[in-house]
Structure formats: C-alpha cells, structure tokens
C-alpha cells in the first residue's frame, strides 16, 4: 500500500511530462508545416543588377518580396532611407533610397514584375523589412528573382541588407496562433509534471 501511495505522484508526473512533450511536438509541426520564407539572401544595394536568386515555393498564394535590414542605423534616419518614415516631414534632405525594379520568372514565364515605388508596406521588428513587390506563386514551383537597383543605396549596406521572399503574414497567422495555444498547453502540462515530480521526490525522501 505504501509503495502505491508513493508511486501515484510519480506516475502522474511522467504522464503530464509525456503529454507536454507531445503537445510541444505538435505545436512545432504546426508552426513549421510549410516553409513560409522561400528566400533570404544577402544583397548589395549599390546601383546595378543583382541576381538571379533561385528559390522554391510551398504554397499556392501571394508572396512578398522585401528588403530586410538590421537596425544598425538610427531609427528615424533608417525609416527615411527606406521610405518608411512615420513622419515624412522629418526627412528633410534625406529622401528614400529604395528604387528597385524586380522580375520573377518560373517555367520560362514571368510570374510578376514591378518597381518598389508601387509598394510602401513593411514592418519594424528585430530587423526592418521594406516591401518592394508581390507575386502569385504555385505550390512546388521553382522561380528566379532578378533585381535592378536603379538608385544607389549603398549607404544601407552597413545594415546587412537581405532580399527576402516570404508568404504574407496573414497566410500563416492562424497557424502561429494555434501553435502558440498548443505550446502554452505544453508548458502548463510540463509545469504540472515537474510539480508532481518534486512532490513525489519529497515523499520518497521523507519515507526514507
């Protein structure tokens, strides 16, 4: 009887930890079920041609083409240089440096082409992304991206610019939210398992 009293907390501990591990694995699989980002490659922003950059897509959806830079330049100045300033009136004498033409081809056909002047989107985070284009891709297809930097933006090279092709965030937001909820459940089960394990260890020590 005594051994049973000692074993049930340990059994529950193992059970909760196993369930937590399964939930964590499920959250990881859901969050990474597709390659949301098809291309991320260093690119120089000095004037001239760049590419071709080759990549494959996992989904039938719209993909964004962006310039991603590290936050190595003062916040307001970087926003002006990228043409993303919240207060353009503060950019006196510092116009946008982003003037990039792009063309995406696949299977010998043009999937999309345009110029950064037609796109003003972007986002601030650990890095800063300035959208320069968008095109419709097919699942499992191979593409090449060619760029022409029409205006010298070499002063941004200090911020380690990269060319990025990725699914629009709206496409994977649902997957991320579900993965986060399952991940929170995994953490909860894991914590309960650890508490039960500590309780079982304490009972065993007191028993001795």
Backbone as a ProteinNet text record, in pm:
[ID]
protein_1_A
[PRIMARY]
XXXXXXXXXXXXXXXXXXXXXXXXXXXXXXXXXXXXXXXXXXXXXXXXXXXXXXXXXXXXXXXXXXXXXXXXXXXXXXXXXXXXXXXXXXXXXXXXXXXXXXXXXXXXXXXXXXXXXXXXXXXXXXXXXXXXXXXXXXXXXXXXXXXXXXXXXXXXXXXXXXXXXXXXXXXXXXXXXXXXXXXXXXXXXXXXXXXXXXXXXXXXXXXX
[TERTIARY]
82.5	0	86.2	194.5	282.2	348.2	387.8	453.2	356.8	227.7	129.7	112.9	111.3	97.2	214.9	329.5	448.6	452.4	394.1	410.3	312	192.6	94.4	141	207.5	252.9	358	443.8	547.4	485.5	381.5	313.3	246.5	180.1	117.2	221.4	332.9	442.6	486.4	511.1	555.6	447.1	320.1	209.7	198.9	204.9	194.9	313.9	432.3	550.1	541.4	489.5	473.5	373	259.1	157.8	214.9	289.7	352.4	447.5	523.7	616.8	543.8	432.9	353.3	294.9	242.4	184.8	291.3	409	517.8	556.4	563.6	596	490	362.2	252.1	258.5	289.8	299.3	410.8	522.9	636.9	600.8	532.5	496.1	398.9	300.1	201	267	356.2	421.2	515.3	568.6	668.2	623.8	492.5	440.9	476.1	495.8	538.3	660.5	731.3	842.4	782.8	753.2	687.5	780.5	909.9	1009.2	1087.8	1074.3	1136.4	1277	1307.5	1439.1	1481.8	1605.9	1670.1	1817.3	1861.4	1998.1	2056.5	2183.5	2247.9	2242.5	2226.8	2221.8	2285	2364.6	2422.8	2323.4	2311.4	2218	2287.6	2412.3	2476.2	2409.4	2415.3	2345.4	2393.8	2299.1	2335.3	2240.9	2271.6	2189.7	2230.8	2130.6	2155.5	2076.9	2137.5	2068.6	2135	2074.2	1941.7	1947.3	1839.9	1822.8	1721.3	1758.3	1670.6	1601.6	1475.1	1400.3	1281.4	1223.6	1102.9	995	868.9	757.6	676.4	621.6	546.7	395.6	348.9	205	154.6	26.2	-42	-96.5	-19	-60.6	26.5	-0.5	80.1	204.5	316.4	442.4	489.3	548	601.9	752	800	943.9	983.1	1080.9	1118	1268.7	1310.4	1448.4	1449.4	1528.5	1536.5	1671.5	1669.1	1794	1797.9	1917.6	1935.9	1928	1894.9	1874.4	2006.7	2096.7	2229.4	2239.1	2127.5	2120.8	2014.2	2033.8	1938.5	1796.2	1700.7	1563.1	1500	1496.4	1432.1	1504	1634.7	1713.5	1690.7	1686.2	1664.1	1526.3	1426.5	1292.6	1288.6	1361.9	1367.3	1438.8	1549.1	1628.2	1550.7	1463.5	1384.1	1251.8	1220.6	1091.8	977.5	1004.7	905.1	881.3	927.1	915	769.4	735.6	600.4	573.9	680.9	669.6	760.5	715.8	798.8	849.6	773.5	815.9	946.5	986.3	1112.3	1231.8	1206	1312.6	1372.6	1382.9	1437.6	1578.4	1597	1729	1767.9	1675.5	1706.8	1593.1	1585.8	1478.5	1499.3	1395.4	1404.9	1511.2	1589.6	1693.9	1647.7	1529.8	1483.3	1415.6	1482.7	1428.2	1479.7	1402	1446.6	1341.3	1383.5	1296.4	1319.4	1216	1228.7	1149.2	1189.5	1119.8	1135.8	1022.6	1022.1	979.5	1058.2	1025.5	1022.3	938.8	928.5	876.1	936.1	897.1	900.3	997.3	1013.3	913.1	829.9	729.1	750.4	701.2	710.2	595.7	630.8	529.6	490	577.4	548.8	666.4	638.8	744.7	690.2	780.3	735.8	850.2	814.7	912.8	872.8	972.3	947.8	862.1	859.3	781.7	632	588.2	446.2	408.4	504.8	480.4	538.7	457.3	501.7	495.5	458.8	443.8	577.3	568.4	689	657.4	759	737	863.5	843.4	953.9	953.3	1068.4	1083.4	1229.7	1281.7	1426	1505.7	1448.1	1501.2	1388.6	1421.3	1320.8	1305.5	1181.1	1154.5	1080	1130.3	1066.1	1019.6	887.2	832	861.8	902.8	928.5	844.9	773.1	693.6	611.2	526.1	441.1	405.7	394.3	356.7	283.9	211.7	136.7	223.3	238.1	321.6	236.9	292.9	228.3	305.7	234.7	295.9	396.8	515.4	617.2	686.8	675.6	737.8	871.8	959	1090.9	1087.3	1147.4	1147.5	1287.3	1307.8	1428	1384.8	1456.8	1429.6	1549.2	1522.5	1626.7	1591.9	1695.1	1676.7	1762.3	1713.2	1793.4	1782.5	1891.9	1894.8	1916.5	1809	1814.7	1882.8	1878.5	1934.2	2029.7	2148.3	2247.7	2198.8	2194	2155.4	2262.5	2387.1	2498.7	2518.6	2469.5	2483.8	2403.4	2311.6	2235	2308.2	2418.1	2490.1	2546.9	2568.1	2617.3	2515.2	2388.5	2281	2257.4	2354.8	2348.8	2217.5	2186	2058	2049	1927.8	1899.1	1773.1	1769.2	1647.5	1567.3	1439.1	1355.2	1229.8	1197.6	1070.6	996.5	879.3	807.1	656.7	585.1	439	390.9	281.8	224.6	188.5	219.5	191.1	46.9	-47.4	-187.6	-210.2	-125.1	-140.9	-104.7	-5.3	38	2.4	-70.3	-107.7	-188.2	-284.9	-367.6	-286.2	-189.6	-103.1	-21.7	27.4	109.1	26.5	-96.6	-183.6	-215.2	-251.6	-281.8	-159.4	-42.3	81.4	111.2	86	111.3	18.5	-108.7	-204.3	-165.6	-130.2	-87.7	42	131.4	257	232.9	134.9	101.6	49.5	-30.8	-78.3	37.9	136.2	253.8	329.2	343.2	413.1	336.8	203.8	122	135.3	122.2	136.3	277.2	376.6	514	535.8	480.8	495.9	424.9	303	231.4	310.9	368.5	450.1	569.2	635.7	751.2	710.7	596.1	547.7	519	452.5	423.5	551.6	649.9	777.8	847.2	843.5	904.1	831.1	696.4	616.2	650.2	663.3	696.7	835.3	931.7	1066.6	1067.6	988.6	982	923	818.6	756.5	854.7	933.1	1030.6	1139.1	1184.1	1288.5	1235.9	1111.1	1055.7	1033.7	1001.5	979.7	1107.6	1222.5	1348.6	1388.7
-120.5	0	126	121.4	237.8	270	162.8	186.7	249.3	211.3	271.5	419.8	453.8	595.6	675.4	610.8	681.9	687.5	585.3	575.3	661	690.3	762.4	902.2	980.3	1112.2	1100.5	997.2	977.5	938.3	851.2	811.7	930	1015.2	1134.8	1230.5	1240.1	1326.6	1284.1	1156	1104.4	1127.5	1103.4	1122.5	1266.3	1361.7	1503.6	1546.7	1496.7	1532.8	1475.8	1353.2	1292	1372.3	1406.3	1484.6	1620.7	1683.1	1811.5	1800.8	1690.5	1669.3	1649.5	1575	1552.7	1684.6	1765.3	1894.4	1987.6	1986.9	2071.6	2030.6	1898.5	1848.6	1888.8	1878.5	1916.9	2065.8	2149.2	2293.2	2325.4	2256.6	2278.6	2239.7	2125.1	2077.5	2174	2222.7	2315.1	2446.8	2497.9	2625.5	2615.9	2495.1	2478.6	2381.9	2369.2	2272.2	2310.5	2439.2	2485.9	2574.6	2590.7	2686.6	2822.2	2900.7	3029.9	3128.5	3111.9	3200.2	3120.1	3155.2	3078.1	3124.9	3249.6	3303.9	3406.6	3399.2	3501.8	3500.3	3604.4	3606.6	3747	3757.9	3890.7	3955.8	4087.7	4160.8	4299	4340.1	4474.7	4571.7	4690.4	4789.8	4901.9	4877.7	4972.5	4958.5	5061.3	5062.8	4950.1	4885	4778.4	4660.5	4557.8	4436.3	4340.2	4266.9	4167.3	4040.2	3927.1	3801.4	3725.8	3617.2	3571.1	3499.7	3515	3444.2	3332.2	3209.9	3095.2	3051.2	3010.2	2963.6	2880.7	2805.4	2726.3	2767.4	2750.8	2788.9	2666.1	2670.7	2558.1	2573.1	2692.6	2719	2788.1	2769.8	2846.3	2973	3078.5	3201.5	3317.6	3435.5	3552.9	3557.4	3588.1	3602.6	3747.5	3794.1	3928.9	3927.3	4028.2	4047.4	4169.2	4153.4	4261.8	4274.5	4394.5	4419.5	4421.2	4334	4321.6	4376.6	4469.9	4529.6	4523.1	4515.8	4518.6	4662.5	4677.1	4811.6	4871.2	4891.6	4945.3	5094.3	5152.1	5294.6	5355.7	5479	5546.8	5534.5	5513.3	5477.5	5569	5698	5792.5	5796.9	5796.6	5802.9	5679.1	5562.8	5438.8	5439.7	5489	5497.3	5585.9	5696.5	5788.1	5722.3	5656.5	5593.6	5482.9	5415.1	5306.1	5354.8	5483.3	5534.7	5485.9	5462.4	5408.2	5497.1	5619.2	5706.4	5735.3	5727.8	5761.2	5909.4	5989.7	6133.7	6181.8	6169.5	6206.9	6349.9	6437.8	6578.3	6594.7	6493.5	6499.6	6454.1	6411.5	6358.2	6465.4	6587.4	6695.6	6660.1	6663.1	6635.9	6490.1	6401.3	6258.6	6179.1	6179.7	6108.8	5957	5884.8	5738.6	5697.5	5596.6	5545.8	5422.9	5372.9	5247.4	5272.6	5233.1	5237.5	5111.9	5005.4	4873.8	4813	4777.2	4704	4553.7	4474.3	4331.2	4252.1	4128.2	4038	3895.4	3825.4	3685.3	3600.8	3497.4	3407.6	3263.5	3183.3	3041.9	2965.5	2853.2	2772.8	2854.6	2943.2	3022.8	3135.4	3157	3263	3363.7	3484.3	3588	3571.9	3548.4	3533.9	3668.7	3766.2	3900.3	3992.2	4120.9	4220.2	4354.7	4444.3	4574.9	4656.2	4759.7	4851	4881.9	4902.3	4927.9	5051.8	5144.3	5267.1	5239.3	5122	5086.8	5014.5	4995.3	4923.3	5003.5	5025.9	5106.1	5030.8	4901.7	4825.7	4788.3	4736.8	4694.5	4670.9	4645.9	4622.1	4639.6	4682.3	4701	4588.4	4532.3	4426.7	4419.3	4299.1	4285.8	4335.8	4315.1	4374.3	4457.4	4529.6	4613.4	4565	4543.9	4498.3	4604.8	4629.2	4722.4	4643	4634.7	4558.6	4629.6	4551.3	4609.2	4543.1	4434.7	4369.6	4254.3	4199.9	4087.1	4011.5	3878.9	3798.6	3673.1	3611.8	3490.1	3369.8	3277.3	3158.7	3032.2	2926.5	2795.9	2699.8	2611.2	2515.3	2426.4	2412.7	2323.3	2372.4	2501.6	2556.1	2622.3	2622.3	2686.2	2820.3	2920.7	3055.2	3116.6	3220.6	3303.3	3448.9	3522.3	3664.5	3745.7	3843.6	3936.4	4076.4	4147.8	4284.2	4382	4504	4614.8	4728	4758.3	4869.9	4995.7	5071.5	5187.7	5308.3	5315.2	5429.1	5376.2	5431	5381.1	5396.8	5285.2	5285.1	5214.3	5227.2	5160.1	5198.4	5316.3	5356.9	5267.6	5186.9	5092.3	4959.6	4940.8	4813.5	4787.5	4895	4879.2	4803.7	4803.3	4737.6	4594.6	4538.7	4399	4365.2	4433	4408	4267	4215.6	4083.9	4094.7	4016.5	4006.7	3888.1	3910.5	3808.3	3786.6	3660.7	3623.2	3536.7	3580.3	3508.6	3522.2	3427.1	3430.1	3550.8	3610.7	3722.9	3675.6	3756.6	3714.8	3670.2	3726	3687.8	3540.4	3483.7	3344	3246.1	3283.9	3189.3	3233.5	3343.4	3392.7	3290	3224.9	3125	3009.8	2961.9	2852.4	2892.4	3014.7	3061.5	3070.5	3123.6	3135.8	2998.3	2903	2767.3	2704.4	2722	2666.1	2727.2	2858.1	2923.9	2870.7	2850.2	2797.9	2656.8	2573	2436.9	2441.8	2532.6	2547.5	2587.6	2676	2715.2	2595.6	2511.1	2389	2297	2288.1	2204.5	2253.8	2385.9	2443.6	2413.7	2427.8	2402.4	2257	2163.7	2022.2	1992.6	2054.5	2033.9	2083.8	2201	2256.9	2169.8	2124.8	2036.4	1907.3	1854.9	1734.5	1755.1	1870.2	1899.2	1914	1978.4	1993.2	1856.2	1770.6	1635.9	1556.4	1577	1509	1553.2	1684.6	1735.3	1680.8	1672.8	1618.8	1472.1	1395.1	1253.1	1236	1317.8	1307.9	1340.8	1442.4	1479.2	1367	1302.6	1190.4	1074.1	1048.5	938.3	969.3	1095.2	1133.7	1125	1172	1164.6	1021	936.9	795.3	729.4	775.9	717.7	768.8
0	0	0	79.8	89.7	-41.8	-113	-241.8	-341.3	-332.2	-421.7	-393.4	-262.2	-226.4	-279.4	-285	-333.8	-485.7	-551.1	-695.1	-774.8	-718.4	-799.9	-839	-749.8	-796.6	-906.8	-895.3	-996.4	-1130.2	-1123.6	-1246.6	-1315.2	-1234.5	-1290.2	-1347.2	-1277.4	-1323.7	-1463.9	-1480.4	-1611	-1716.4	-1677.9	-1771.6	-1820	-1726.3	-1763.6	-1850	-1816.5	-1896.4	-2037.7	-2049.8	-2182.4	-2265.2	-2203.2	-2275.2	-2314.8	-2223.4	-2255.2	-2372.8	-2374.9	-2486.4	-2618.6	-2615.1	-2736.7	-2786.7	-2694.6	-2733.4	-2791	-2730.6	-2781.4	-2923.1	-2945.8	-3080	-3180.5	-3139.4	-3228.3	-3261.6	-3161	-3183.7	-3282.3	-3268.9	-3359.4	-3502.4	-3516.9	-3650.2	-3717.4	-3642	-3698	-3738.8	-3654.1	-3683.8	-3802.3	-3825.9	-3931.5	-4040.7	-4058.6	-4154.4	-4297.9	-4322.7	-4454.1	-4439.2	-4549.5	-4550	-4583.6	-4480.7	-4501.3	-4572.1	-4551.6	-4613.3	-4716.5	-4844	-4951.9	-4985.8	-4956.6	-4991.4	-4889	-4847.5	-4765	-4802.7	-4871.4	-4922.7	-4911.9	-4872.8	-4869.6	-5007.2	-5008.2	-5134.8	-5115.4	-5210.3	-5206.9	-5268.6	-5208.4	-5258.7	-5335.5	-5376.6	-5467.9	-5604.3	-5683.8	-5812.3	-5903.3	-5971.5	-6064.1	-6057.8	-6135.3	-6140	-6028.9	-5977.8	-5874.9	-5909.5	-5889	-5914.6	-6028.5	-6072.4	-6027	-5892.7	-5814.9	-5688.7	-5713.4	-5681.9	-5706.8	-5578.2	-5590.3	-5473.3	-5518.7	-5424.9	-5449.8	-5350.5	-5389.1	-5302.6	-5261.8	-5140.6	-5084.5	-5096	-5134	-5128.5	-5254.9	-5283.7	-5387.9	-5323.3	-5324.8	-5258.3	-5305.1	-5249.5	-5281.7	-5193.8	-5254.1	-5183.2	-5189.9	-5080.6	-5074.5	-5099.8	-5170	-5189.9	-5107.8	-5019.7	-4929.3	-4916.4	-4880.3	-4839.1	-4687.4	-4627	-4481.8	-4435	-4339.9	-4289.8	-4137.5	-4084.4	-3940	-3890.6	-3763.6	-3708	-3660.9	-3756.5	-3727	-3758	-3800.2	-3831.3	-3742.5	-3702.3	-3613.9	-3667.1	-3577	-3610.2	-3714.5	-3686.9	-3779	-3912.7	-3908.7	-4032	-4117.2	-4052.9	-4126.3	-4192.7	-4121.7	-4178.2	-4301.4	-4297.5	-4412	-4529.2	-4501.6	-4608.2	-4678.8	-4602.4	-4659.1	-4717.9	-4698.5	-4743.4	-4657.9	-4529.6	-4437.8	-4316.8	-4322.6	-4206	-4173.4	-4044.1	-3999	-4014	-4008.5	-4021.4	-4134.6	-4260.2	-4375.5	-4370.2	-4302.8	-4294.8	-4218.2	-4144	-4069.7	-4152.3	-4275	-4360.5	-4451.7	-4402.9	-4484.3	-4532.2	-4665.4	-4721.4	-4717	-4678.7	-4671.5	-4736.1	-4869.5	-4939.2	-4934	-4971.2	-4977.4	-5077.8	-5041.6	-5130.6	-5208.3	-5174.4	-5234.6	-5369.1	-5474.5	-5610.1	-5681.5	-5670.1	-5717.9	-5810.8	-5930.1	-6022.2	-6002	-6017.8	-5994.2	-6097.7	-6115.1	-6208.3	-6158.2	-6146.4	-6104.3	-6223.6	-6253.1	-6364.7	-6314.9	-6380.3	-6348.2	-6467.6	-6498.1	-6614.3	-6742.8	-6751.9	-6872.4	-6888.1	-6786.2	-6792.8	-6679.8	-6702.9	-6599.9	-6501	-6374.4	-6269.2	-6211.5	-6225.1	-6174.2	-6195.9	-6208.2	-6221.7	-6177.5	-6140.4	-6095	-6040.9	-5965.9	-5906.8	-5763.7	-5681.1	-5538.5	-5514.7	-5609.6	-5591.9	-5580.2	-5627.2	-5621.9	-5493.1	-5404.2	-5279.3	-5163.4	-5062.6	-4948.5	-4816.5	-4821.9	-4698.3	-4636.4	-4515.9	-4444.7	-4298.8	-4222.1	-4080.1	-3998.8	-3872.8	-3779.1	-3678.3	-3650.7	-3552.4	-3514	-3483.6	-3460.2	-3580.7	-3700.3	-3823.1	-3884.4	-3991.8	-4057.9	-4201.6	-4243.5	-4379.5	-4458.4	-4578.9	-4672.1	-4793.2	-4810.6	-4922	-5053	-5154	-5285.6	-5394.8	-5362.2	-5464.9	-5411.4	-5498.5	-5463.2	-5590.7	-5579.8	-5695.6	-5649.4	-5741.3	-5712.6	-5747.1	-5653	-5674.5	-5674.4	-5731.3	-5733	-5642.9	-5578	-5486.9	-5559	-5498.5	-5550.8	-5676.5	-5704.6	-5825.8	-5795.4	-5896.3	-5885	-5957.6	-5895.3	-5952.6	-5942.9	-6022.3	-6010	-5999.9	-5920.2	-5898.1	-5944.7	-6028.7	-6074.8	-6027.9	-5984.3	-5935.3	-6014.6	-6026.2	-6076.6	-5975.1	-5908	-5814	-5897.2	-5918.4	-6006.5	-5943.4	-5812.3	-5739.4	-5633.5	-5629.5	-5535.1	-5390.6	-5320.7	-5178.9	-5097.9	-5144.6	-5079.5	-4934.5	-4895.4	-4755.2	-4661.6	-4718.2	-4636.5	-4618.7	-4690.9	-4682.5	-4543.7	-4466.7	-4329.6	-4244.1	-4288.6	-4213	-4261.6	-4334.2	-4379.2	-4449.8	-4559.4	-4628.1	-4685.7	-4686.5	-4744.6	-4829.6	-4935.1	-5015.4	-4962.3	-4936.5	-4873.6	-4957.5	-4981.3	-5044.4	-4943.5	-4902.2	-4796.8	-4815.8	-4758.7	-4760	-4679.7	-4723.4	-4649.2	-4508	-4405.7	-4266.9	-4244	-4318.3	-4299.4	-4330.8	-4415.8	-4455.8	-4345.1	-4261.6	-4158.4	-4017.4	-4005.1	-3873	-3795.6	-3864.5	-3797.2	-3744.3	-3825	-3781.2	-3658.7	-3659.4	-3547.2	-3419.5	-3431.1	-3312.8	-3254.9	-3342.2	-3295.3	-3230	-3293.3	-3237	-3100.8	-3086.5	-2958.4	-2849.5	-2884	-2785.7	-2742	-2839.5	-2805.8	-2725.2	-2761.4	-2687.7	-2542.6	-2521.1	-2383.9	-2305.6	-2373.3	-2307.6	-2273.3	-2364.6	-2338.3	-2215.4	-2204.5	-2088.4	-1959.7	-1964.5	-1845.7	-1799.9	-1893.8	-1858.7	-1806.2	-1867.4	-1822.4	-1680.9	-1649.6	-1514.6	-1410.4	-1444.2	-1351.3	-1329.9	-1436.8	-1425.4	-1334.4	-1348.4	-1263.3	-1117.1	-1092.3	-954.2	-893.6	-970.9	-922.3	-899.6	-987	-970	-842.6	-815.1	-692.3	-569.1	-580.5	-470.4	-445.7	-555.5	-542.4	-480.9	-522.3	-468.4	-319.3	-281.6	-140.2	-56.8	-104.1	-32.1	-15.2	-122.8	-116.5	-12.9	-10.1	85.5	227.7	249.2	383.3	427.5	330	358.8	410.2	355.9	396.6	534.9
[MASK]
++++++++++++++++++++++++++++++++++++++++++++++++++++++++++++++++++++++++++++++++++++++++++++++++++++++++++++++++++++++++++++++++++++++++++++++++++++++++++++++++++++++++++++++++++++++++++++++++++++++++++++++++

